Amino acid sequence: MNSTFGDLGHYAGPATLILSSLAGGSKHGYALTQDIEDFSGVHLQPGTLYGAIQRLEKQGLIEPLDDESRRRPYRLTALGASVLQDHLKAQQQASNVGLQRLSTGGSIA
Amino acid sequence: MSSIDDDAKFEMVGRTPDETPPLDPRIAARVSRLLRWYPSDWRERYGEEFEEVLASSISDGKGSLRLSLDVAREGVTSRLKSAGYVGRSAPVLERARASVITLFVAILGFLSSTAVLAYYVKGWQRTPVLESLSNAEATLSRSTAFHTYQQTMMSPTYRRLQYLAVRSHNPNSQAWKIYYKFQTNAQTTLNKSDAGRAYHQALSFHPATGAPVVFNDISHIATIVAIGCIAIALIFVAGAAVRIQWRVERRRIVVPLGFLSTSAVSFVLGAAAYQAFQKIPLGQPGSELQALRWLLAGNFRFWPAVVFPLCALASIVFAVIGGVQLMRRVDFLPRTYRLQGFLAAVAAGSLCVAVISTLLWVTTLRLEASDFLTAKDGGVLGTSLLPVLSIVVVVMIGTSWTVVVGSARCLRSVRGS
């Protein structure tokens, strides 16, 4: 799991956002940027978005849907869902530890 | 999560194509310009949908400079990946070809910086007794100031003062003091003249011996080995290109081969000019512009000061153009790339040795002659050489590192193919 995200290089951050967005339903490029901005406050620029999409598609984590229009939608694959779930669990664990340590206030100056 | 793949759950978020308003011509033009950053294969796959995202972003007021910079950065990255310069997505031979082109440009970049160094450090190790000092002496002896000094020393007044001083038999006498002051004034006037100052400057130069000379020689040999590697590589590539392409479509390789031949001729001329350049007395002709003026006026005494840098530049530029064109126009066999990678690895070792030796040479020379960075040859147009030297060293380190990484990448790409 971690190696999959490690292979994404500097796209790992945008990739998490894209996969999380697609977990709520298939979307095309611009809808992805709007949704990501809504739930995370991060505005993904089009270049970064498509750099990450290309990587995710190549790794089989997302796939394009057949569509006649110029706005091609993408959806999460089963592999993508599993990788995202593992990644978010790991992040949640790290967040919990961090928050717990902050709440005890052990070594705050 | 498990039902995400279910088509029934598919829902389009955002505007549908029918809702898309007609695009402003200015936005359409900007979108078209931005899309050009990407390679054709990428545009073929993602072009239409990417255009839509760009148009929507710009229409919604998010088309800032940041968007343009982001697209430019990603587009260039995509182009480099597609051509095999970065990443592993391109086919093996494309990556090998890209590595060889990178290596080629990097080695020639290194040689450019060493040519600049060779030009500006001329005379750093010569002994002033043999060259500078004898020239300064000759100039001084022909100067008006020296003539005046000689006349003063032979004048009846000086001789009378000398006679009185000797006759006094007392070094503290008034006669001795007047005689001494007269002599000192004449000497000071001579020292303050242009020729006198030049003579004293020549006297202050320090000849290099020992460690600096050894490191300089090592650096020269390492650079010659790198030049040899690139010459062998070019000859081999040219031969392979002729063998593969000549009977099929020779027009594709005639121009690159012409560039490479011109580069070789320029190199030979430049090498001859460099030898002659080393024989020009230190501090002359003063500046490149001065040498060029004299050359245009029909005075060919300082021709190497103009011909050497021009030929070095021409040789490197023509080699880059010809070599890169040849690499891009011919599909070489894996064994050609393997040989290029091997030669590049040898060159990489030589370049590293050259960089280290150059740094040690400058350091030891600096220790031996502390004023050489500011005083030797009057520096670049009379100023300190330190900025030029710093840039040259940075280029040398950067290009040699590129060659080390590039040769490893090239050999890795073609391993087993």
Interface residues (C-beta under 8 A of the other chain):
Chain A: L22 A23 G25 S26 K27 H28 G29 Y30 A31 T33 Q34 D35 H43 Q45 P46 G47 T48 L49 Y50 G51 I53 Q54 K58 L65 S69 R70 R71 R72 P73 R75 L76 T77 A78 A81 Q85
Chain B: M1 S2 I4 D5 K9 F10 E11 M12 V13 G14 R15 T16 P17 W42 Y46 E48 E49 F50 E51 E52 V53 L54 S56 S57 K62 R66 L67 D70 V71 A72 R73 E74 G75 T77 S78 S89
